[in-house]
Structures are given as structure tokens and as C-alpha cells.
Amino acid sequence: MANSILAVAKQTDGALRKVSFEMLGEAGRLAEKMGATVEAALLGSGEVEKLPVSVGGVRAK
């Protein structure tokens, strides 16, 4: 995870929570300044792998 920023995202009932979008957005802004990438830990139950983790053109791994 060299030169990466880890953002924690949470889903409830199959949808990302608002705070997750805020975290990913800020991680993207910081990563751009640092020349880093954004990685996300997606928390929740159910089929979380179906949720896209992308905000404002920033795509998390």
C-alpha cells in the first residue's frame, strides 16, 4: 500500500452512507496533492462487492 490513502466506507441496506462519500472525496483530494492512490475498506453486510466505490472521478481500489 505504498503511496496510498486508505478510506473507510460503510454501507447500509445496499447503499453507501453519506459520510463514506465525504471520506472518499477528501481522500481523493489529498491523494491528488500527494501523488498517491485511494484504497477503500468497505464495511457492511450483504453483497458489498456490487457497490461501486467511486466519487467525483476518484475510483478506489
Secondary structure as UniProt FT lines:
FT   TURN            2..3
FT   STRAND          4..12
FT   TURN            13..14
FT   STRAND          15..16
FT   HELIX           18..34
FT   STRAND          37..43
FT   HELIX           48..50
FT   STRAND          54..55
FT   TURN            56..57
FT   STRAND          58..59
//
